């Protein structure tokens, strides 16, 4: 898994389509859905870890963009990316 599109395709295999309207929120919802799939044991640990790493990276990129445009970060403060 190399990019956000790959994570979207993984979620799509389970009928999960995410569109909230703001990219950073989409990434956060995808992370939650991914957690649920892993807890249900329908995806492997390597797939989970790879997808989680991609989402963390994309979230950091969006957080920096948000901080640059708004002067502060309001989204994703309480998320646990472990």
C-alpha positions in Angstrom: 0.0 0.0 0.0 1.6 3.2 -1.2 -1.0 6.0 -1.3 -4.4 7.1 -0.2 -6.0 5.6 -3.3 -4.7 2.2 -2.3 -6.3 2.6 1.1 -9.6 3.7 -0.5 -9.5 0.5 -2.7 -8.9 -1.7 0.4 -12.0 -0.1 2.1 -14.0 -0.4 -1.1 -13.5 -4.2 -1.1 -15.6 -4.2 2.1 -18.2 -1.8 0.7 -16.9 1.2 2.6 -16.9 4.5 0.7 -15.8 7.6 2.6 -16.6 11.2 1.6 -17.2 13.7 4.3 -16.4 16.8 2.3 -13.0 17.7 3.7 -9.9 15.7 2.9 -8.6 15.6 6.5 -11.9 14.5 7.8 -12.1 11.8 5.1 -8.7 10.5 6.3 -9.8 10.4 9.9 -13.0 8.5 9.0 -10.9 6.1 6.9 -8.7 5.5 9.9 -11.7 4.7 12.1 -13.1 2.3 9.5 -9.7 0.6 9.1 -9.6 0.1 12.9 -13.0 -1.5 12.8 -12.0 -3.9 10.0 -8.9 -4.9 11.9 -10.8 -5.4 15.2 -13.2 -7.6 13.2 -10.2 -9.6 11.9 -11.2 -9.2 8.3 -7.9 -7.6 7.3 -4.4 -8.8 8.0 -2.0 -7.1 10.4 0.4 -6.2 7.5 -2.4 -4.7 5.5 -3.6 -2.8 8.5 -0.2 -1.4 9.4 0.6 -0.4 5.8 -2.8 1.4 5.4 -2.5 3.1 8.8 1.0 4.3 7.9 -0.3 5.8 4.6 -3.2 7.5 6.5 -0.9 8.9 9.1 1.3 10.4 6.4 -1.6 11.9 4.5 -3.1 13.3 7.7 0.2 15.0 8.5 0.3 16.6 5.1 -3.2 17.8 5.4 -2.6 19.1 9.0 0.4 21.2 7.7 -1.7 22.6 4.9 -4.5 23.4 7.4 -2.1 25.0 9.8 -0.7 27.2 7.0 -4.1 28.3 5.8 -5.8 28.8 9.2 -2.9 29.5 11.4 -3.8 26.6 13.7 -4.8 23.0 13.7 -8.3 22.1 14.9 -8.8 18.7 13.3 -7.5 15.4 14.5 -6.1 16.6 17.8 -7.5 13.7 19.8 -6.9 10.9 17.3 -4.8 8.0 18.3 -2.5 7.1 15.4 -0.9 4.1 17.2 
